[in-house]
Amino acid sequence: MSTLKTNTIKNTDDVEMYLAKAWVNFNGTGTVAIRAAGNVSSITDNGTGDYTVNFTTAMADADFAITITSGGVSGNTTTAGTLGNPINSSSASVVIGSSSSDTKVDRAFNYATIFR
């Protein structure tokens, strides 16, 4: 397999394209476990509905954007949910939370994508 390395990718209209720098799909109930990920080394369970996403390769700084969502409470995978705003961001990790009606809850399906 070959590796392509470049500093900038642009489309045919000369507009720069921004790719995800990290992403993760993880189980946030019971023993927290990553199902699949890119540039995420681990997830730390900080308590109910509170997780730290640790990057394999750190970001340039903490000024990244993150898209987060979740679903599934108590085995109900159709329950919609959102992960709270990222807090305590650093170049090495970001802390995210899952809540329902302002109460932190563990959810079975959690997804985060980080752009920089």
N, C-alpha and C positions, 0 to 999 in steps of 0.2 A: 504494500500500500504506500502511496506517495503522500507527502504532506505539502499543502499549499500554504505559503506564508506571504502575507501582504499587510500593509499598514492601513489601506483604505479600499473599500469595495464600493463601486458606484454602478447605478443602473445605466441604461442607454440614454437617459435624459440628463446624465451627469449629476444625479442626485445621490448623495452618499447614503448607503444602506447600513443600518445599525443592527447587529446581531445580538442575540442573548449571550451574556457573559457567564451566566449560570442558570440552572433550573433544577427543580426537584419535585418528585411525586412521593409522598410519604404517608404512612399510617400513623396517626396521632393518638391512637387508643392502645391501652395495654402497654406492651413493650414497643416503644416508638421505633419504626423501621423504615428505611428508605426502600422504595420499590424500584425506582430508577432515578438517575440524576446525571447532570453534567456540571463539572467544576464545583461539586458539593462533596466535601469529605465526610461529613457527619451531621446529624441532627442531635441537639441536646434537649432533653425534656426537662424544662425548668419548673414544672408543676402543671396543674390543670389548664389546658388551653394556652400554654406558654412555651414557645420553642425557640431555640437558637439554631439558625442555619449557618454552618461553618463552611467557608470556601476552601477548595483545594489550593487554588492560586488566588491570592488577594487581589482585590480591585485596586485601581490607581489611587482611590480615595473613597470616602463614604458618600460621595455625591452621585449615587446611582438611583435608578428608578426601579421599582419592584411591583409586579402584578401578582396578587395573591387571592386565592379562593379556596373554599373547602365545602365538604358535605358529608352527611352520614353521622347520626348520633345514635348510640345504642343499637347498632346494627341496621338502622334505617338509612339506606344509601340514597334515598330520594330526598332527604331533608336538605334544603339549601342552607348555605351558611357563608359567612365571609370571615376572612382573617383580618384582624385589626391592622391599623397603620403600623408600619415597621417602626420600631423604637430602638434606641441604642445601636444605631448602625455604625460600623467601623469598616475599614477596608478588608478585614478578615472575616467578618460575620455580620448577621443581622438578626435581631430578635423580633419574632412575629407572634401574634396571638389569635386564638379562635374564640369567638363569643356568640352567644344567642341572647337577645334582649338584654344586652349589657352585662351578662354573666358569662365568665370564661367557661368553656366546655371543650372536652377532647372530641375531635372528629376523626372519623375513619379515613377520609380522603382529603388530603391537603396538597395544594399545588402552589409553587412560587417560581416566578421567572424574573431574573434580574438583568437589566439593561444598563450599559454605561457607554 
